[in-house]
Amino acid sequence: MKNQTILTGRAITASEYGETWRHHRKLAMQLLTPKAIEGYAQSLNYEAHILIRTLIDDGRSGTIPVNPHHYAGRYALNNMLLISFGIRTDNIEDPLIARALHLAMEFMDLTGPWSNPIDFFEPLQWIPSNMRTRGRKLHQDLIEVYGAMILRVKAKLDAGEFVPDCLVKTLIQDQEKENLDWEDLCMLSAVFTLGGVHSTSGIIQWFLALIPSHTEIAHRAQEELDRVVGHDRLPTAEDEPNLPYVRAIIKEVQRVHAPFWMATPHCASEDFTYEGQFIPKGTVVVLNCYTLHHDSERYENPWKFNPDRYLGDELSCAESAKLPDVMERDHWAFGAGRRICPGMHVAERELWLAISQLLWSFDFHSLPGEPISLEEYEGLSGRTPLPFRLKLQPRHELVELALKGDQEVTYWTL
């Protein structure tokens, strides 16, 4: 469903391993390396500031409740739009936000193991199904939405107008050299917003769902932030090494509420035996993230939200995800092996900026009579909390002052 029906072989994680897979992943990785991220680090920090600024304004400084879903989604979407198209939405009501978030949720619903047995039982591929019909429609919707955006970028390039460096600019300029067809362009640009928005925004939503019932954890993180950062500025990526408890919170959110039940499946390319278990060539191998993250032999009291379990660990999430010994890794939220998430360095930076700045800026209050569910969720492949509201009260009078210069701007307009 994911590779053949929706992305038609143009994915950068799910497609069949081979020359096309390596080619497309190489093109995408030009924008996703740690060095590349530094090139737009200022813009990522700006989007985190706008996230805080908008929550303060729309929540009227903590006097009215907000549902964080749309705000977290817009934050992640703007970051992916920047990398893919060199643009951003400049207001929370932009219709592209709702459209892109809907497409991402549809993608998650259609590509989960429970919703899509077609992926695992070949005879079912010949039976008509509503899932397959929805998958084909999603494919066309992705071409319609992102294809139109690509054409507008191309029109600006053809007219000699300025276009910031971004994925689509690179793909258009190198289309002939890289032997890319129209669907290559559409799907390679679409997968950034499909994979890079829902998962990142979902983790931010899970953090905001968890933290009102763990005030002692929030206060401990805020004491660390006040000691290291102070009240005059928001935390930045450079502060991360000096804020181990905040980093531990982010890792624990990713463990307890990893956005995916399972990582992208692998396939055995030859017969082999692992710890006495024979695995024949062609076997689908699935990384069961949920079970690994709740293994009591590895994590004491695994159902408890406890950031302390990561104190003393000086590795970032992305560094941990690449350790040769997989059992030494903090978690498997990014998957593993050749199909590990190519955008994990961007996701790590986004999560750090958003969650550290939320903790620096707000006290978090749930609403009487509106309990926030930590067990139920939306989505079949990528999980996000059920809709909830909370009040975000600025912690001190300097919060708004620190954000004074951060107003909505447009890098350039499609």
DRENRORO-157860 format. One line per 3 residues: number of its first residue (from 1); their letters; for each residue x negated, y, z of N, C-alpha, C. Coordinates in steps of 0.001 Angstrom, whole numbers, plus 500000, padded with zeros to 6 digits. Layout:
N
NUM	A	X Y Z X Y Z X Y Z ~ ...
//
This chain:
414
1	MKN	499172 498794 500000 500000 500000 500000 499136 501259 500000 ~ 498172 501308 500898 497335 502506 500993 496475 502690 499748 ~ 495762 501632 499370 494783 501763 498300 495412 501670 496917
4	QTI	496266 500645 496702 496774 500399 495361 497953 501290 495000 ~ 498908 501463 495928 500145 502171 495600 500025 503673 495794 ~ 499504 504110 496963 499495 505540 497282 498282 506242 496695
7	LTG	497097 505713 496943 495864 506386 496532 495294 505837 495223 ~ 495884 504796 494687 495494 504190 493398 493981 504030 493243 ~ 493358 503462 494286 491935 503147 494218 491003 504311 494397
10	RAI	491543 505478 494783 490693 506682 494888 490347 507043 496328 ~ 490579 506155 497284 490314 506476 498681 488823 506467 498970 ~ 488442 506980 500135 487035 506964 500539 486808 506050 501735
13	TAS	487844 505397 502214 487663 504371 503251 488345 503070 502862 ~ 489544 503136 502279 490362 501937 502111 490154 501214 500787 ~ 489531 501865 499810 489414 501232 498505 488429 500072 498543
16	EYG	488519 499222 497527 487657 498047 497445 486191 498459 497408 ~ 485371 497774 498200 483956 498108 498252 483309 497845 496892 ~ 482583 498835 496402 481944 498701 495103 481468 500056 494628
19	ETW	481206 500189 493328 480643 501417 492793 481576 502613 492966 ~ 482887 502399 492712 483830 503508 492872 483882 503970 494316 ~ 483930 503009 495239 483942 503342 496668 482713 504156 497030
22	RHH	481520 503695 496616 480281 504393 496961 480244 505777 496322 ~ 480714 505865 495073 480702 507141 494359 481585 508171 495053 ~ 482818 507800 495359 483753 508736 495977 483330 509113 497392
25	RKL	482834 508149 498129 482385 508459 499494 481182 509402 499458 ~ 480277 509201 498514 479127 510083 498395 479566 511515 498103 ~ 480552 511689 497203 481056 513025 496890 481669 513689 498115
28	AMQ	482475 512924 498858 483131 513481 500038 482129 513833 501126 ~ 481107 513004 501291 480159 513202 502381 479325 514463 502215 ~ 479281 515022 501007 478557 516284 500837 479114 517376 501746
31	LLT	480403 517284 502058 481065 518303 502877 481190 517890 504331 ~ 480752 516671 504695 481059 516125 506011 479838 515796 506857 ~ 478638 516077 506370 477443 515804 507155 477294 516836 508271
34	PKA	476547 516503 509336 476320 517507 510394 475732 518805 509858 ~ 474819 518708 508870 474239 519924 508294 475303 520749 507581 ~ 476195 520078 506833 477254 520798 506126 478197 521489 507107
37	IEG	478480 520827 508216 479393 521391 509211 478875 522713 509748 ~ 477557 522820 509914 476988 524073 510417 477269 525228 509464 ~ 477469 524919 508190 477761 525967 507221 479112 526619 507421
40	YAQ	480050 525917 508027 481350 526522 508314 481700 526435 509796 ~ 480652 526394 510633 480870 526334 512078 481617 527559 512597 ~ 481292 528721 512049 481956 529951 512491 483455 529908 512187
43	SLN	483805 529346 511036 485223 529258 510679 485963 528264 511562 ~ 485324 527135 511914 485961 526180 512832 486220 526824 514187 ~ 485251 527601 514661 485429 528294 515940 486547 529328 515843
46	YEA	486613 530022 514712 487684 530998 514498 489057 530342 514569 ~ 489209 529168 513931 490506 528492 513951 490893 528072 515369 ~ 489910 527690 516182 490221 527362 517577 490703 528603 518318
49	HIL	490074 529739 518069 490523 530988 518687 491946 531336 518273 ~ 492245 531148 516983 493595 531450 516497 494611 530503 517124 ~ 494233 529241 517324 495114 528303 518026 495474 528849 519402
52	IRT	494475 529290 520160 494725 529837 521502 495548 531120 521411 ~ 495161 531997 520492 495850 533277 520321 497338 533068 520011 ~ 497639 532152 519114 499023 531907 518715 499828 531298 519851
55	LID	499225 530383 520614 499927 529787 521755 500231 530832 522825 ~ 499315 531777 523024 499579 532866 523976 500721 533739 523480 ~ 500670 534124 522208 501686 535030 521657 503064 534373 521627
58	DGR	503142 533153 521079 504441 532503 520955 504973 532010 522294 ~ 504077 531727 523234 504504 531341 524573 504671 532513 525512 ~ 504477 533720 524963 504609 534959 525749 503850 534845 527064
61	SGT	502576 534538 526883 501644 534436 528008 502134 533476 529084 ~ 502703 532375 528651 503095 531328 529590 504469 531475 530188 ~ 505259 532418 529716 506585 532624 530302 507664 531789 529622
64	IPV	507419 531329 528386 508381 530452 527712 507649 529205 527229 ~ 508312 528066 527189 507653 526822 526795 507451 526740 525294 ~ 506449 525957 524891 506189 525707 523481 506021 524205 523258
67	NPH	506370 523772 522054 506071 522420 521609 504764 522499 520820 ~ 503693 521855 521269 502382 522068 520645 502186 521363 519308 ~ 503147 520538 518872 502949 519726 517676 502558 520561 516456
70	HYA	503345 521565 516143 503115 522367 514947 501813 523153 515055 ~ 501479 523616 516249 500276 524424 516452 499012 523576 516276 ~ 499015 522394 516884 497868 521493 516729 497731 521046 515280
73	GRY	498870 520784 514627 498837 520381 513229 498287 521473 512337 ~ 498695 522715 512585 498196 523816 511769 496695 524019 511978 ~ 496235 523883 513223 494802 524030 513521 493987 523027 512703
76	ALN	494376 521752 512745 493642 520730 512009 493794 520929 510500 ~ 494983 521315 510058 495214 521527 508629 494357 522670 508103 ~ 494298 523778 508816 493491 524902 508351 492023 524514 508192
79	NML	491520 523713 509110 490134 523278 509002 489916 522417 507755 ~ 490873 521531 507468 490740 520693 506280 490965 521491 504993 ~ 491870 522465 505016 492062 523324 503850 490803 524126 503556
82	LIS	490132 524564 504597 488877 525292 504424 487845 524430 503710 ~ 487687 523189 504170 486686 522305 503597 487078 521881 502180 ~ 488367 521620 501971 488811 521109 500672 489016 522210 499635
85	FGI	489673 523314 500046 490087 524337 499076 489529 525730 499352 ~ 488841 525915 500474 488318 527235 500798 489370 528228 501222 ~ 490529 527750 501722 491616 528635 502115 492105 528266 503521
88	RTD	493065 529035 504010 493740 528742 505268 495153 529292 505208 ~ 496052 528769 506024 497369 529386 506183 497194 530546 507149 ~ 497852 531668 506876 497617 532843 507716 498790 533178 508632
91	NIE	499751 532240 508745 500799 532415 509756 501431 531062 510037 ~ 501993 530926 511231 502504 529645 511698 503721 529194 510910 ~ 504368 530110 510171 505565 529781 509410 505277 529400 507964
94	DPL	504025 529376 507557 503680 529034 506175 504298 527683 505822 ~ 505083 527597 504729 505745 526324 504380 504772 525197 504059 ~ 503531 525528 503686 502554 524479 503401 502276 523631 504636
97	IAR	502374 524213 505833 502100 523469 507060 503092 522318 507213 ~ 504386 522647 507150 505408 521611 507300 505298 520572 506182 ~ 505006 521013 504970 504891 520095 503832 503716 519143 504029
100	ALH	502562 519667 504397 501369 518837 504567 501514 517884 505738 ~ 502107 518357 506849 502286 517490 508011 503280 516379 507719 ~ 504317 516682 506932 505280 515650 506543 504609 514577 505685
103	LAM	503792 514992 504719 503103 514025 503866 502155 513155 504695 ~ 501470 513759 505656 500547 512986 506503 501307 511970 507348 ~ 502454 512358 507905 503239 511429 508714 503814 510299 507855
106	EFM	504262 510623 506656 504765 509593 505751 503650 508608 505404 ~ 502467 509117 505181 501321 508261 504895 501053 507308 506057 ~ 501112 507824 507283 500869 506982 508457 501969 505933 508621
109	DLT	503203 506311 508363 504311 505360 508509 504243 504239 507475 ~ 503708 504552 506299 503686 503567 505218 502463 502653 505249 ~ 501458 502988 506027 500201 502236 505966 499862 501518 507261
112	GPW	500811 501394 508179 500560 500665 509414 500801 499175 509249 ~ 500157 498341 510063 500310 496883 509925 501731 496401 510181 ~ 502475 497098 511043 503850 496658 511322 504791 497079 510193
115	SNP	504553 498226 509620 505467 498731 508593 505147 498177 507217 ~ 504006 497506 507071 503571 497139 505740 503012 495719 505676 ~ 503835 494698 505860 503342 493321 505724 502894 492997 504310
118	IDF	503286 493831 503341 502858 493625 501960 501337 493569 501873 ~ 500655 494338 502720 499200 494360 502700 498601 493003 503047 ~ 499320 492203 503839 498720 491010 504415 499273 489703 503826
121	FEP	500421 489767 503166 501029 488553 502612 501288 488770 501119 ~ 500402 488231 500296 500426 488513 498860 501756 488198 498178 ~ 502464 487106 498540 503743 486845 497857 504751 487976 497992
124	LQW	504663 488756 499080 505608 489856 499284 505398 490987 498294 ~ 504234 491010 497636 503956 492099 496702 504875 492066 495485 ~ 505531 490930 495241 506385 490804 494063 507862 490993 494401
127	IPS	508161 491275 495655 509545 491472 496080 509835 492973 496150 ~ 510887 493469 495504 511218 494900 495598 511428 495310 497061 ~ 510925 496487 497411 511065 496936 498799 511175 498453 498853
130	NMR	511860 498926 499875 511969 500361 500102 510611 500964 500408 ~ 509741 500207 501111 508411 500695 501431 507626 501014 500167 ~ 507696 500108 499184 506945 500338 497953 507498 501543 497198
133	TRG	508804 501707 497209 509418 502868 496564 508945 504161 497222 ~ 508927 504169 498551 508436 505351 499276 506961 505601 498988 ~ 506179 504520 498870 504766 504673 498579 504517 505320 497229
136	RKL	505300 504901 496223 505156 505496 494897 505563 506973 494909 ~ 506620 507269 495646 507044 508673 495744 505973 509512 496433 ~ 505375 508960 497505 504325 509694 498199 503156 509965 497257
139	HQD	502800 508988 496444 501731 509186 495458 502037 510382 494560 ~ 503272 510442 494046 503653 511555 493184 503697 512877 493942 ~ 504156 512838 495196 504195 514066 496002 502793 514612 496247
142	LIE	501837 513730 496477 500458 514170 496698 499898 514837 495445 ~ 500193 514261 494287 499739 514866 493030 500406 516221 492828 ~ 501703 516301 493144 502436 517560 492957 501875 518664 493848
145	VYG	501701 518361 495147 501283 519391 496106 499819 519764 495907 ~ 498947 518766 495940 497516 519067 495895 497032 519305 494463 ~ 497701 518689 493495 497351 518971 492114 497608 520425 491752
148	AMI	498724 520972 492224 499023 522380 491958 497969 523292 492580 ~ 497505 522933 493772 496474 523737 494432 495151 523650 493675 ~ 494826 522468 493141 493605 522309 492353 493661 523184 491101
151	LRV	494804 523195 490436 494944 523991 489215 494777 525486 489497 ~ 495228 525926 490660 495061 527342 491001 493601 527673 491273 ~ 492894 526738 491903 491459 526940 492097 490757 527009 490741
154	KAK	491107 526093 489857 490482 526075 488530 490769 527369 487769 ~ 491992 527871 487888 492335 529116 487202 491470 530273 487695 ~ 491212 530302 488988 490357 531367 489536 488916 531209 489055
157	LDA	488440 529974 489035 487085 529746 488536 486973 530149 487071 ~ 487980 529772 486266 487966 530107 484839 488019 531617 484612 ~ 488671 532320 485549 488780 533775 485417 487574 534501 485986
160	GEF	486604 533754 486506 485404 534366 487064 485610 534961 488444 ~ 486709 534617 489098 486976 535143 490437 486220 534342 491493 ~ 486025 534962 492643 485274 534314 493720 486074 533161 494320
163	VPD	485430 532028 494462 485988 530871 495147 484936 530379 496147 ~ 485248 530307 497437 484259 529825 498404 483831 528399 498090 ~ 482631 528038 498519 482179 526663 498362 483123 525727 499107
166	CLV	483593 524696 498425 484532 523754 499014 484542 522485 498157 ~ 485229 521461 498622 485263 520188 497912 485817 520333 496503 ~ 486954 520986 496361 487611 521081 495054 486755 521862 494069
169	KTL	486104 522917 494516 485214 523680 493642 484102 522771 493110 ~ 483531 521963 493999 482473 521042 493602 482992 519996 492617 ~ 484176 519442 492914 484739 518410 492037 485048 518946 490648
172	IQD	485599 520160 490578 485923 520754 489274 484654 521024 488475 ~ 483671 521605 489120 482441 521954 488416 481669 520718 487949 ~ 481787 519625 488705 481039 518410 488382 481926 517306 487802
175	QEK	483138 517657 487387 484098 516632 486953 483554 515782 485809 ~ 482996 516428 484801 482495 515666 483651 481265 514857 484037 ~ 480342 515475 484776 479118 514771 485176 479422 513570 486054
178	ENL	480410 513710 486941 480742 512634 487872 481792 511675 487312 ~ 482255 511945 486074 483225 511071 485404 484489 510898 486254 ~ 485085 512030 486653 486283 512036 487494 487510 512330 486641
181	DWE	488578 511555 486828 489824 511852 486129 490731 512683 487035 ~ 491931 513003 486531 492840 513896 487258 493245 513306 488606 ~ 493540 512006 488642 493944 511399 489904 492777 511344 490891
184	DLC	491559 511204 490386 490398 511288 491275 490399 512627 492008 ~ 490577 513708 491266 490579 515045 491871 491689 515170 492908 ~ 492895 514750 492553 494046 514895 493447 493887 514076 494718
187	MLS	493502 512818 494567 493452 511934 495729 492259 512232 496625 ~ 491129 512601 496044 489974 512931 496879 490233 514183 497712 ~ 490972 515143 497156 491307 516338 497944 492421 516044 498942
190	AVF	493346 515153 498559 494468 514841 499453 494032 514060 500680 ~ 493059 513144 500525 492711 512296 501668 492103 513098 502813 ~ 491541 514256 502521 491014 515089 503603 492142 515530 504532
193	TLG	493271 515944 503939 494372 516397 504770 495181 515232 505330 ~ 495187 514099 504630 495904 512932 505152 495190 512350 506366 ~ 493891 512131 506237 493151 511500 507320 492630 512477 508348
196	GVH	492355 513711 507923 491719 514657 508817 492654 515518 509625 ~ 493947 515484 509330 494897 516340 510044 495647 515552 511112 ~ 496291 514466 510715 497154 513739 511634 496382 513204 512837
199	STS	495218 512606 512623 494478 511997 513729 493935 513043 514686 ~ 493337 514112 514154 492764 515149 515020 493852 515874 515800 ~ 494906 516297 515108 495985 516993 515811 496664 516073 516815
202	GII	496739 514760 516483 497347 513812 517412 496583 513702 518712 ~ 495256 513684 518657 494459 513602 519880 494639 514859 520716 ~ 494710 516027 520075 494963 517268 520810 496334 517214 521487
205	QWF	497333 516692 520780 498666 516562 521374 498653 515601 522569 ~ 497920 514476 522445 497846 513544 523571 497166 514200 524770 ~ 496132 514999 524520 495495 515730 525620 496507 516617 526326
208	LAL	497284 517370 525548 498258 518284 526147 499406 517539 526816 ~ 499692 516325 526362 500718 515508 527025 500201 514955 528348 ~ 498923 514623 528404 498327 514017 529602 498023 515030 530696
211	IPS	497489 516182 530326 496853 517052 531313 497813 517650 532347 ~ 499102 517923 532048 499968 518469 533104 500134 517533 534304 ~ 500018 516225 534096 500153 515271 535201 498805 514899 535809
214	HTE	497747 515562 535395 496411 515320 535941 495761 516666 536272 ~ 496421 517412 537145 495939 518758 537464 494564 518737 538113 ~ 494257 517670 538872 492939 517616 539512 491830 517503 538473
217	IAH	492107 516815 537354 491129 516700 536273 490968 518049 535572 ~ 492084 518735 535327 492022 520051 534694 491231 521027 535556 ~ 491502 521046 536858 490808 521982 537759 489316 521688 537823
220	RAQ	488961 520424 537822 487543 520066 537857 486842 520530 536580 ~ 487488 520346 535436 486909 520819 534173 486811 522336 534153 ~ 487815 523016 534687 487810 524481 534691 486736 525037 535624
223	EEL	486477 524353 536718 485373 524760 537597 484041 524655 536857 ~ 483876 523578 536079 482655 523409 535287 482555 524512 534233 ~ 483656 524811 533558 483662 525858 532542 483350 527224 533141
226	DRV	483935 527528 534294 483679 528818 534931 482214 528949 535334 ~ 481626 527860 535776 480233 527874 536224 479272 528032 535046 ~ 479563 527368 533930 478637 527358 532791 478926 528497 531819
229	VGH	480191 528737 531521 480575 529697 530490 480939 531052 531079 ~ 481595 531050 532234 482083 532290 532812 483436 532683 532262 ~ 483846 533918 532511 485164 534398 532090 485113 535370 530918
232	DRL	483921 535695 530430 483808 536747 529415 483928 536242 527982 ~ 483786 534925 527778 483837 534380 526421 484384 532958 526460 ~ 484834 532488 525307 485297 531118 525210 484115 530172 524976
235	PTA	484238 528907 525363 483147 527958 525110 482944 527720 523620 ~ 481707 527404 523266 481351 527124 521878 480739 525729 521782 ~ 480409 525325 520571 479779 524014 520375 478432 523942 521076
238	EDE	477739 525078 521183 476430 525088 521832 476514 524812 523328 ~ 477694 524969 523919 477863 524724 525353 478057 523245 525691 ~ 478337 522418 524690 478714 521033 524969 477713 520281 525850
241	PNL	476395 520351 525598 475475 519588 526453 475541 519961 527931 ~ 476005 521170 528219 476059 521648 529603 477438 521478 530235 ~ 478353 520822 529522 479711 520623 530026 480065 519134 529956
244	PYV	479369 518297 530716 479573 516844 530600 480964 516381 531005 ~ 481615 517070 531947 482937 516607 532372 483980 516897 531288 ~ 483885 518046 530631 484807 518346 529527 484618 517316 528410
247	RAI	483363 517006 528094 483100 515996 527071 483674 514642 527479 ~ 483570 514308 528765 484109 513035 529260 485624 512988 529105 ~ 486303 514113 529303 487755 514167 529124 488113 513833 527678
250	IKE	487399 514431 526732 487692 514203 525319 487490 512741 524962 ~ 486406 512140 525439 486163 510725 525170 487255 509850 525766 ~ 487721 510202 526948 488735 509381 527597 490081 509500 526897
253	VQR	490415 510688 526383 491636 510822 525585 491549 509937 524352 ~ 490393 509929 523696 490226 509107 522499 490305 507616 522812 ~ 489886 507230 524007 489976 505813 524375 491415 505425 524704
256	VHA	492045 506164 525602 493376 505796 526075 494416 505948 524972 ~ 494285 506985 524173 495278 507259 523131 494600 507438 521773 ~ 493776 506477 521391 493206 506500 520039 494346 506588 519033
259	PFW	494197 507408 517995 495325 507632 517086 495755 506389 516319 ~ 494863 505413 516168 495202 504235 515377 495124 502971 516221 ~ 496102 502087 516039 496072 500787 516701 494851 499996 516230
262	MAT	494617 500040 514931 493535 499265 514321 492763 500153 513357 ~ 491474 499840 513199 490658 500583 512243 490916 500069 510828 ~ 490342 500748 509842 490476 500309 508457 489968 498882 508315
265	PHC	490741 497976 507731 490315 496576 507614 489054 496412 506769 ~ 488321 495356 507058 487172 494949 506260 487513 493615 505594 ~ 486635 493171 504693 486827 491878 504035 485480 491177 503942
268	ASE	485447 489909 504339 484195 489146 504295 483788 488906 502845 ~ 482567 489304 502499 482088 489143 501127 481433 487788 500900 ~ 481208 487024 501974 480640 485680 501860 480991 484878 503111
271	DFT	480854 483571 503024 481086 482720 504197 480058 483051 505278 ~ 480501 483123 506534 479536 483257 507622 480151 482757 508926 ~ 479319 482555 509907 479751 482073 511215 479342 483083 512277
274	YEG	480298 483462 513112 480039 484431 514179 480409 483803 515513 ~ 479412 483624 516373 479603 483030 517692 480428 481745 517612 ~ 480066 480896 516676 480716 479598 516537 482002 479603 515740
277	QFI	482471 480773 515329 483714 480878 514561 483402 481027 513075 ~ 483841 480039 512267 483609 480108 510824 484606 481069 510187 ~ 484084 482015 509405 484910 483017 508726 484621 482906 507238
280	PKG	485555 482353 506451 485294 482138 505015 485317 483435 504217 ~ 484663 483405 503083 484661 484528 502161 486095 484930 501810 ~ 486348 486250 501766 487678 486747 501427 488576 486979 502624
283	TVV	488101 486648 503831 488927 486847 505026 489032 488334 505359 ~ 490261 488799 505640 490450 490164 506119 490065 490212 507589 ~ 489202 491137 507936 488726 491291 509311 489212 492642 509820
286	VLN	489986 492630 510905 490604 493846 511429 490026 494160 512806 ~ 489606 495403 512992 489104 495861 514281 490291 496304 515133 ~ 490590 495548 516177 491736 495827 517037 491334 496859 518098
289	CYT	491430 498136 517727 490985 499215 518615 491771 499230 519917 ~ 493067 499012 519835 493909 499112 521034 493463 498107 522093 ~ 493243 496860 521682 492830 495839 522643 491435 496127 523184
292	LHH	490521 496543 522313 489174 496882 522767 489190 498016 523782 ~ 490014 499021 523550 490059 500192 524427 490733 499898 525770 ~ 491433 498777 525866 492121 498438 527113 491643 497097 527656
295	DSE	490380 496804 527408 489748 495575 527880 489259 495790 529311 ~ 489849 495079 530267 489509 495276 531681 488091 494829 532015 ~ 487516 493965 531172 486126 493563 531416 485154 494684 531054
298	RYE	485569 495527 530160 484703 496640 529738 485037 497926 530488 ~ 486328 498184 530691 486773 499412 531342 487539 499052 532615 ~ 487012 499410 533754 487711 499144 535005 489026 499910 535026
301	NPW	490108 499211 535376 491439 499818 535386 491684 500578 534078 ~ 491716 499868 532953 491712 500526 531638 492941 501370 531339 ~ 494036 501169 532051 495250 501936 531783 495227 503296 532481
304	KFN	494248 503513 533341 494158 504776 534077 493352 505791 533277 ~ 493854 507016 533243 493129 508114 532599 492050 508598 533563 ~ 490817 508236 533291 489735 508490 534243 488470 508924 533499
307	PDR	488263 510224 533292 487063 510706 532589 485767 510350 533289 ~ 485814 510067 534597 484582 509756 535328 483821 508595 534706 ~ 484514 507711 534019 483843 506539 533456 482808 506933 532398
310	YLG	482860 508167 531888 481910 508598 530868 480846 509555 531406 ~ 480886 509880 532685 479850 510747 533236 478507 510017 533225 ~ 477452 510733 532921 476144 510112 532787 475834 509708 531366
313	DEL	476833 509739 530505 476649 509423 529086 476375 510736 528353 ~ 475169 510904 527856 474779 512165 527227 475027 512189 525726 ~ 475540 511107 525168 475767 511059 523724 477096 511707 523355
316	SCA	477121 512369 522232 478387 512849 521696 479171 511656 521168 ~ 480451 511889 520863 481283 510806 520337 480729 510270 519019 ~ 480304 511168 518132 479784 510733 516834 478462 509985 516990
319	ESA	477607 510436 517910 476348 509731 518150 476604 508339 518705 ~ 477546 508238 519633 477883 506946 520214 478455 506004 519158 ~ 479240 506552 518226 479906 505728 517207 478919 505059 516262
322	KLP	477674 505534 516242 476687 504979 515322 475637 504119 516022 ~ 475800 503833 517307 474830 502996 518002 474767 501608 517359 ~ 473566 501072 517144 473453 499750 516498 474192 498648 517239
325	DVM	474134 498671 518576 474870 497701 519387 476278 498244 519611 ~ 477248 497661 518908 478605 498212 518965 479191 498162 520370 ~ 478727 497233 521200 479281 497128 522547 478777 498226 523471
328	ERD	477806 499023 523001 477335 500162 523785 478082 501444 523435 ~ 478971 501367 522467 479688 502570 522041 480761 502955 523060 ~ 481045 504250 523129 482047 504747 524077 483437 504226 523745
331	HWA	483761 504225 522452 485073 503785 521978 484966 503537 520487 ~ 486073 503082 519888 486089 502760 518463 487167 503563 517740 ~ 487440 504763 518208 488474 505586 517579 488126 505930 516130
334	FGA	486836 505937 515786 486422 506250 514414 486245 504998 513561 ~ 486531 503820 514108 486329 502590 513362 484900 502104 513488 ~ 484449 501315 512517 483107 500742 512571 482688 500272 511192
337	GRR	481391 500050 511025 480867 499490 509792 480897 500467 508635 ~ 480862 499932 507409 480836 500767 506216 482072 501655 506125 ~ 483166 501229 506731 484425 501974 506628 484672 502866 507844
340	ICP	483622 503163 508593 483771 504089 509704 484218 505447 509157 ~ 484968 506197 509939 485538 507467 509479 484444 508404 508966 ~ 484486 508814 507697 483441 509706 507177 483517 511114 507751
343	GMH	484681 511480 508303 484848 512822 508836 484662 512925 510337 ~ 483988 511946 510959 483928 511936 512417 483147 513131 512980 ~ 482156 513630 512240 481402 514777 512750 482274 516040 512772
346	VAE	483103 516208 511741 484031 517342 511728 485069 517182 512833 ~ 485628 515978 512948 486642 515734 513976 486083 515996 515364 ~ 484864 515552 515608 484248 515771 516915 484129 517260 517224
349	REL	483684 518042 516242 483560 519497 516457 484933 520122 516681 ~ 485925 519736 515897 487275 520280 516065 487828 519979 517455 ~ 487689 518730 517890 488223 518328 519194 487507 519062 520312
352	WLA	486203 519186 520194 485465 519888 521246 485940 521336 521365 ~ 486007 522050 520241 486404 523455 520279 487824 523621 520809 ~ 488750 522808 520311 490148 522965 520721 490339 522635 522197
355	ISQ	489852 521490 522650 490140 521051 524018 489350 521854 525038 ~ 488100 522174 524754 487338 522988 525707 487935 524382 525824 ~ 488397 524950 524709 488965 526294 524763 490369 526299 525359
358	LLW	491135 525235 525171 492422 525121 525857 492220 525056 527366 ~ 491263 524262 527816 490984 524152 529249 490478 525478 529817 ~ 489659 526184 529059 489139 527478 529516 490252 528515 529614
361	SFD	491240 528415 528739 492240 529475 528604 493462 529310 529491 ~ 493915 528061 529737 495252 527873 530279 495294 526993 531522 ~ 496332 527242 532309 496868 526254 533244 498085 525636 532563
364	FHS	498284 524334 532791 499273 523574 532025 500424 523140 532930 ~ 501652 523502 532549 502809 523231 533397 503895 522495 532604 ~ 504237 521297 533057 505385 520604 532476 506664 521251 532981
367	LPG	507794 520897 532365 509059 521541 532687 509922 520625 533541 ~ 510538 521146 534601 511461 520337 535405 512577 519764 534523 ~ 512817 518495 534655 513874 517865 533877 513469 517479 532470
370	EPI	512217 517740 532073 511731 517356 530748 510427 516569 530895 ~ 510514 515332 531366 509293 514531 531526 508617 514280 530186 ~ 507296 514266 530193 506517 513998 528988 506176 512515 528967
373	SLE	506624 511818 527943 506391 510381 527850 504963 510105 527402 ~ 504279 509228 528113 502930 508802 527746 502922 507381 527199 ~ 504093 506752 527134 504203 505391 526608 504806 505360 525205
376	EYE	505841 506171 524978 506490 506183 523669 505727 507109 522732 ~ 505944 506943 521447 505173 507688 520466 505911 507726 519137 ~ 505438 508611 518255 505915 508676 516875 504833 508114 515966
379	GLS	505229 507553 514831 504270 507026 513869 504035 505546 514066 ~ 503806 504847 512968 503591 503404 513019 502125 503033 512847 ~ 501370 503847 512139 499937 503611 511989 499168 504590 512860
382	GRT	499410 505872 512684 498797 506885 513528 499786 507362 514568 ~ 499444 507200 515837 500392 507508 516916 500236 508946 517397 ~ 501356 509628 517579 501390 510933 518232 502492 510911 519289
385	PLP	502392 511767 520315 503421 511760 521356 504783 512147 520805 ~ 505823 511685 521499 507157 512193 521194 507179 513695 521466 ~ 508046 514448 520781 508083 515895 521002 508240 516244 522484
388	FRL	507481 517219 522920 507569 517676 524310 507261 519171 524356 ~ 507640 519777 525474 507355 521196 525675 506600 521379 526984 ~ 505797 522419 527040 505115 522782 528273 504831 524278 528250
391	KLQ	504544 524816 529423 504163 526223 529529 502657 526315 529670 ~ 502068 527189 528861 500631 527405 528865 500364 528800 529422 ~ 499966 528847 530677 499783 530121 531376 498309 530519 531357
394	PRH	497980 531697 530787 496575 532132 530804 496020 532128 532221 ~ 494794 531627 532374 494217 531422 533698 493815 532725 534378 ~ 493445 533720 533604 493010 534990 534188 493201 536095 533158
397	ELV	493052 537338 533596 493353 538477 532733 492344 538649 531599 ~ 491192 537986 531674 490182 538147 530640 490397 537235 529433 ~ 491363 536303 529535 491588 535384 528415 491990 536158 527159
400	ELA	492995 536996 527266 493451 537743 526096 492403 538749 525635 ~ 491643 539287 526547 490585 540230 526178 489510 539541 525345 ~ 489185 538305 525702 488166 537553 524959 488623 537241 523540
403	LKG	489942 537238 523298 490498 536921 521980 490916 538163 521209 ~ 490602 539330 521742 491125 540582 521206 490806 540773 519730 ~ 489627 540393 519300 489234 540635 517921 489677 539567 516942
406	DQE	490370 538536 517426 490741 537413 516569 492163 537594 516043 ~ 492268 538125 514842 493555 538333 514193 493614 537474 512925 ~ 494845 537179 512491 495034 536340 511312 494477 537033 510061
409	VTY	493671 536283 509317 493160 536768 508038 493306 535646 507020 ~ 493180 535987 505767 493202 534986 504692 491852 535040 504000 ~ 491178 533902 503879 489895 533894 503181 490081 534315 501740
412	WTL	491038 533719 501075 491485 534135 499762 492818 533471 499506 ~ 493598 533994 498613 494976 533549 498441 495139 532762 497149 ~ 495774 531603 497249 496047 530813 496044 497160 531502 495230
//
